[in-house]
């Protein structure tokens, strides 16, 4: 897993023997075990790593007005009950929410307003709720509604 894995050497003396994986991949799913020996004491812990994958079709960046399909999957073993997508959750009136059983979200004609933070939330039959955030990029024209721009002679125009 090198070079994606590191130990935080500076915190080992304080009893923190955390493992950092960056970036996490789907194949990193599983049970991790840590053993630490200090003087005559031995300590261990077990951590299960689950992974959530957000995929886009076509891949990011998305072209404005092209069909977009976003899907969200997790390594969790229980049955999926519902998937909800939240767009710009805490940004006021542009916030939107979509929920479905299938887990996928189709946007027929993505616009520049669809860009930004999307969070998928997976709810499972065992009451587990898992979420992941994805930053969607849209390539398109984000200018005035009318394609005519007036500028004073001698000034700059954008």
The 8 nearest C-alpha neighbors of each residue, nearest first, counted from 0:
[[1, 3, 4, 2, 20, 27, 5, 21],
 [2, 0, 3, 4, 5, 20, 21, 22],
 [1, 3, 4, 0, 5, 21, 20, 22],
 [4, 2, 1, 21, 20, 0, 22, 5],
 [5, 3, 20, 1, 19, 2, 0, 21],
 [4, 6, 19, 18, 7, 20, 3, 2],
 [7, 5, 18, 8, 17, 19, 16, 4],
 [6, 8, 9, 10, 17, 5, 11, 16],
 [7, 9, 11, 10, 6, 16, 12, 5],
 [8, 10, 7, 11, 12, 13, 6, 15],
 [9, 11, 13, 15, 8, 12, 7, 14],
 [10, 12, 15, 14, 13, 8, 16, 9],
 [13, 11, 14, 10, 9, 15, 8, 16],
 [14, 12, 11, 10, 15, 9, 16, 8],
 [13, 15, 11, 12, 16, 10, 17, 35],
 [16, 14, 11, 10, 13, 17, 12, 7],
 [17, 15, 11, 14, 18, 6, 7, 10],
 [18, 16, 15, 6, 19, 7, 11, 10],
 [17, 19, 6, 5, 16, 20, 4, 7],
 [18, 20, 5, 4, 6, 21, 17, 7],
 [21, 19, 4, 3, 23, 22, 18, 5],
 [22, 20, 3, 23, 19, 4, 5, 24],
 [21, 23, 20, 3, 24, 4, 19, 27],
 [22, 24, 21, 20, 27, 25, 50, 3],
 [25, 23, 26, 27, 22, 50, 28, 21],
 [26, 24, 27, 50, 28, 23, 52, 51],
 [25, 27, 24, 28, 29, 23, 50, 49],
 [28, 26, 25, 24, 29, 23, 48, 50],
 [29, 27, 48, 49, 26, 25, 50, 30],
 [30, 28, 48, 47, 27, 31, 49, 26],
 [29, 31, 47, 46, 48, 32, 45, 28],
 [32, 30, 46, 45, 47, 29, 33, 48],
 [31, 33, 45, 44, 46, 30, 34, 43],
 [32, 34, 43, 44, 45, 35, 31, 42],
 [35, 33, 43, 42, 36, 32, 44, 41],
 [34, 36, 42, 41, 43, 37, 33, 16],
 [37, 35, 41, 40, 42, 38, 34, 39],
 [36, 38, 40, 39, 41, 35, 42, 14],
 [37, 39, 40, 36, 41, 35, 42, 12],
 [40, 38, 37, 41, 36, 42, 35, 34],
 [41, 39, 37, 36, 38, 42, 35, 43],
 [40, 42, 36, 35, 37, 39, 43, 34],
 [43, 41, 35, 34, 36, 40, 44, 33],
 [44, 42, 34, 33, 35, 41, 45, 32],
 [43, 45, 33, 32, 46, 34, 42, 31],
 [44, 46, 32, 31, 33, 47, 30, 43],
 [47, 45, 31, 30, 48, 32, 44, 29],
 [46, 48, 30, 29, 31, 49, 45, 28],
 [49, 47, 28, 29, 30, 46, 50, 31],
 [48, 50, 28, 74, 47, 75, 29, 51],
 [49, 51, 74, 73, 25, 28, 52, 48],
 [50, 52, 73, 72, 131, 74, 53, 49],
 [53, 51, 72, 71, 73, 54, 50, 25],
 [52, 54, 71, 70, 72, 51, 55, 69],
 [55, 53, 70, 69, 52, 71, 56, 58],
 [56, 54, 69, 58, 57, 68, 70, 59],
 [57, 55, 58, 68, 67, 69, 54, 59],
 [56, 58, 55, 67, 61, 59, 68, 66],
 [59, 57, 55, 56, 60, 61, 54, 67],
 [60, 58, 61, 136, 55, 57, 135, 137],
 [59, 61, 136, 137, 58, 138, 62, 135],
 [60, 62, 137, 59, 138, 136, 63, 58],
 [61, 63, 138, 65, 137, 139, 64, 60],
 [62, 64, 139, 110, 109, 65, 138, 137],
 [65, 63, 108, 109, 110, 62, 66, 107],
 [66, 64, 63, 62, 108, 67, 109, 107],
 [65, 67, 107, 108, 106, 64, 68, 109],
 [68, 66, 106, 105, 56, 65, 107, 57],
 [67, 69, 105, 56, 104, 55, 106, 70],
 [70, 68, 55, 104, 103, 54, 105, 67],
 [71, 69, 103, 54, 53, 102, 104, 55],
 [70, 72, 53, 52, 102, 119, 54, 103],
 [73, 71, 52, 51, 53, 70, 74, 102],
 [72, 74, 51, 75, 50, 52, 71, 49],
 [73, 75, 50, 49, 76, 51, 72, 28],
 [76, 74, 73, 77, 49, 50, 123, 78],
 [75, 77, 74, 78, 73, 79, 123, 125],
 [78, 76, 75, 123, 124, 125, 79, 127],
 [79, 77, 124, 123, 80, 76, 125, 75],
 [78, 80, 123, 81, 122, 124, 77, 121],
 [81, 79, 123, 122, 124, 100, 78, 82],
 [82, 80, 100, 122, 99, 79, 121, 83],
 [81, 83, 121, 102, 99, 98, 120, 100],
 [84, 82, 98, 120, 97, 119, 99, 85],
 [83, 85, 119, 97, 118, 96, 98, 120],
 [84, 86, 96, 118, 117, 95, 88, 119],
 [85, 87, 117, 95, 88, 94, 116, 96],
 [88, 86, 94, 116, 90, 89, 117, 85],
 [89, 87, 94, 86, 90, 85, 95, 91],
 [88, 90, 87, 91, 94, 86, 93, 92],
 [89, 91, 87, 88, 94, 93, 92, 86],
 [90, 92, 93, 94, 89, 88, 87, 95],
 [91, 93, 94, 90, 95, 89, 87, 88],
 [94, 92, 91, 95, 90, 87, 86, 88],
 [93, 95, 87, 88, 92, 86, 91, 90],
 [96, 94, 86, 85, 93, 97, 88, 87],
 [95, 97, 85, 84, 86, 98, 83, 94],
 [98, 96, 84, 83, 85, 99, 95, 104],
 [99, 97, 83, 82, 84, 96, 81, 100],
 [100, 98, 82, 101, 81, 102, 83, 97],
 [99, 101, 81, 102, 82, 80, 98, 79],
 [102, 100, 99, 103, 82, 81, 104, 79],
 [103, 101, 82, 100, 70, 99, 71, 104],
 [104, 102, 70, 69, 101, 105, 71, 68],
 [103, 105, 69, 68, 70, 106, 102, 84],
 [106, 104, 68, 67, 107, 69, 103, 66],
 [105, 107, 67, 109, 108, 66, 68, 104],
 [106, 108, 66, 105, 109, 67, 65, 64],
 [107, 109, 64, 106, 65, 66, 110, 63],
 [110, 108, 64, 63, 106, 113, 107, 65],
 [111, 109, 112, 63, 113, 64, 108, 137],
 [110, 112, 113, 114, 137, 141, 139, 63],
 [111, 113, 110, 114, 109, 115, 93, 137],
 [114, 112, 111, 110, 109, 115, 137, 135],
 [115, 113, 135, 136, 112, 137, 111, 116],
 [116, 114, 135, 134, 117, 113, 136, 87],
 [115, 117, 134, 87, 133, 86, 135, 118],
 [118, 116, 86, 133, 85, 132, 134, 87],
 [119, 117, 132, 85, 131, 84, 133, 120],
 [118, 120, 84, 130, 131, 83, 132, 85],
 [119, 121, 130, 83, 82, 129, 84, 118],
 [120, 122, 82, 129, 128, 130, 81, 123],
 [123, 121, 128, 81, 80, 127, 79, 82],
 [122, 124, 79, 80, 127, 126, 125, 78],
 [123, 125, 78, 126, 80, 77, 79, 122],
 [124, 126, 123, 127, 77, 78, 122, 128],
 [127, 125, 124, 123, 128, 122, 77, 80],
 [126, 128, 123, 125, 122, 129, 124, 121],
 [129, 127, 122, 121, 126, 123, 120, 130],
 [128, 130, 121, 120, 127, 122, 131, 73],
 [129, 131, 120, 119, 121, 118, 128, 132],
 [130, 132, 119, 118, 51, 133, 120, 129],
 [133, 131, 118, 117, 119, 116, 134, 130],
 [132, 134, 117, 116, 135, 118, 131, 53],
 [133, 135, 116, 115, 117, 136, 132, 114],
 [136, 134, 114, 115, 133, 116, 137, 117],
 [135, 137, 60, 114, 61, 59, 134, 115],
 [138, 136, 61, 114, 60, 62, 111, 63],
 [139, 137, 62, 63, 61, 60, 136, 140],
 [140, 138, 63, 137, 141, 62, 111, 110],
 [139, 141, 142, 138, 111, 63, 143, 110],
 [142, 140, 139, 111, 143, 144, 138, 112],
 [141, 143, 140, 144, 146, 145, 157, 139],
 [142, 144, 145, 146, 141, 148, 147, 140],
 [143, 145, 146, 142, 141, 147, 140, 148],
 [146, 144, 143, 147, 148, 142, 149, 141],
 [145, 147, 143, 144, 148, 142, 149, 140],
 [148, 146, 145, 149, 143, 144, 150, 142],
 [147, 149, 146, 150, 145, 156, 143, 157],
 [150, 148, 147, 151, 156, 152, 157, 146],
 [149, 151, 156, 152, 148, 154, 155, 153],
 [152, 150, 154, 153, 149, 155, 156, 148],
 [153, 151, 154, 150, 155, 149, 156, 148],
 [152, 154, 151, 155, 150, 156, 149, 157],
 [155, 153, 151, 152, 150, 156, 157, 149],
 [156, 154, 157, 153, 150, 151, 152, 149],
 [155, 157, 150, 154, 149, 148, 151, 152],
 [156, 155, 148, 150, 142, 149, 154, 143]]
